[in-house]
């Protein structure tokens, strides 16, 4: 895809209809010339059980890298005598 002019972008929130349609806000539609080719990126929050399980497992794995002796650093951070 080669352009002489920089690409323009619009960010907005919307929902997907039961039929799978994504509505564009009228103010966005009015900015896009008819027939213009678009690049679409769709993002959404993953709030399902798989995501929660993945977060718990990654947190557990991160914590497993620390040994009990590492707790000394936490004590030093909270020690008012060191500040």
C-alpha positions in Angstrom: 0.0 0.0 0.0 1.7 3.2 -1.1 0.4 6.6 -0.3 1.5 10.1 -1.2 -0.4 11.5 1.8 -0.2 10.3 5.4 -3.0 8.0 6.6 -5.7 9.5 8.8 -7.2 7.7 11.8 -10.3 7.9 14.0 -10.7 6.2 17.3 -14.2 5.6 18.8 -16.1 3.1 20.9 -19.0 1.1 19.5 -20.7 -2.3 19.7 -21.3 -5.2 17.4 -24.9 -5.8 16.5 -26.4 -9.3 16.7 -26.0 -9.4 12.9 -22.3 -8.7 13.1 -22.4 -5.1 12.0 -20.1 -2.4 13.5 -21.6 1.1 13.4 -19.4 4.0 12.6 -20.3 7.3 14.3 -21.8 9.9 11.9 -19.0 12.3 12.5 -16.5 9.7 11.4 -18.5 8.7 8.4 -18.7 12.4 7.3 -14.8 12.5 7.3 -14.3 9.5 5.0 -14.7 10.0 1.2 -17.1 7.5 -0.4 -15.2 4.5 -1.9 -12.1 5.1 0.3 -10.2 1.9 1.1 -10.0 1.5 4.9 -7.7 -0.3 7.2 -9.6 -1.6 10.2 -8.2 -2.7 13.6 -10.7 -4.1 16.1 -9.9 -4.4 19.8 -11.9 -5.6 22.7 -11.5 -6.5 26.4 -11.0 -10.2 27.2 -12.9 -10.7 30.4 -13.4 -14.5 30.0 -12.2 -17.4 32.2 -9.3 -18.2 29.9 -7.9 -14.7 30.4 -8.3 -14.8 34.2 -6.6 -18.2 34.2 -3.7 -16.9 32.1 -3.2 -13.9 34.4 -3.2 -16.1 37.5 -0.7 -18.5 36.0 1.6 -15.7 34.8 1.5 -14.0 38.2 2.3 -17.3 39.9 5.2 -17.9 37.5 6.6 -14.4 38.1 6.4 -14.9 41.9 8.1 -18.3 41.7 11.3 -16.6 40.5 11.7 -15.0 44.0 13.1 -17.0 46.9 12.4 -16.3 50.6 15.8 -14.5 50.9 14.6 -11.8 48.5 12.2 -10.6 51.2 15.1 -8.7 52.8 14.7 -6.1 50.0 11.1 -5.5 50.9 12.1 -5.0 54.5 14.8 -2.5 53.5 12.3 -0.5 51.3 9.9 -0.2 54.3 12.6 0.5 56.9 12.3 4.2 58.0 15.9 4.1 59.5 17.3 3.8 55.9 15.5 6.7 54.5 
